[in-house]
Amino acid sequence: MEQILIPILVLGLTGFAFSLLLALLSKKLKVEEDPRTAKILELLPGLNCGACGFSGCRAYAEAVVSGKNVFSGCLPAGDQANKQIAKTLDLTSSISAHKQTAICHCGAKEGEKKASSRYLGPNTCKAAHLIGGAIDCAYGCLGFSDCIEVCPVGAITLKQGLIYVDIEKCGGCGKCLQACPRNLFEIVPIEKGLTFYNIACANKDTALEVKKVCSKGCISCTVCTKVENSPYRMKDNLSAIDYTKENTQETLEAGKNKCPTKCIVKLDHKPQTIDHRL
């Protein structure tokens, strides 16, 4: 009996001694957290989206406090929260987070995207992209909502096979870019109150091939590039807009109105407002 009790007793005492030592060391070596970190965390939405460039809200809050810098700000939180963060750090000049949003380069609804076969695979875009058969266009939106599932702010919705991005909600975190197997999303800067334009097509094939699979695709006719002071350029058989340049609404609207397939769409800076009218 003693041969069993003695080892158990020794092990128990050893474990107790180590636990006591660890408890003492944890108190001795404990690093006190700056109380401003907790205040900043309360101001952040807790989405851990990574749009700020850090791994999550806590990492951002800790970096902000240690660096005494708001950096690019928290995009989903908005201007008011960023001003409060700057105030918490006693910064004389607050930083207004630069607004950016995701846009989807596919503007075709159900019926406008040809599907010559019936897809019976898993209901995810990644699976449909690998297996094929959901739609004939190899570039178009598959409509299985992978991007909706990952959006931390609920800015993406699907209606009649068409993806809508609420540019008021979207903070430009980029998670939809990672989720979309066809690389249909792009993060672009926008200015509050201004009308925004998007080339809602990603098909790089020739006009003949595009027409076979979609009635809304860009047919590389170059008409939009011929308006006066046109902001539109052709790249890989697709019209494109340089979103970093200061483009006038007049020239953007002129190019949109000239487009024969209406793949250039207008997005007003209001929730769920997309002008697809012919």
Sequence and secondary structure as in RCSB ss.txt:
>XXXX:A:sequence
MEQILIPILVLGLTGFAFSLLLALLSKKLKVEEDPRTAKILELLPGLNCGACGFSGCRAYAEAVVSGKNVFSGCL
PAGDQANKQIAKTLDLTSSISAHKQTAICHCGAKEGEKKASSRYLGPNTCKAAHLIGGAIDCAYGCLGFSDCIEV
CPVGAITLKQGLIYVDIEKCGGCGKCLQACPRNLFEIVPIEKGLTFYNIACANKDTALEVKKVCSKGCISCTVCT
KVENSPYRMKDNLSAIDYTKENTQETLEAGKNKCPTKCIVKLDHKPQTIDHRL
>XXXX:A:secstr
 HHHHHHHHHHHHHHHHHHHHHHHHHHHS     HHHHHHHHHS      TTSSSSHHHHHHHHHHHT  TT  T
TT HHHHHHHHHHTT SS      EEEEES    BTTB   S   S SSHHHHHHH  S S SSS   S HHHHH
 TT  EEEETTEEEE TTT     HHHHH TT  EEEEE  TTS EEEE     S HHHHHHHBSSS     GGG
GSTT  EEEETTEEEE TTS   HHHHHHHHHH SS  EEEE SSTT EE   
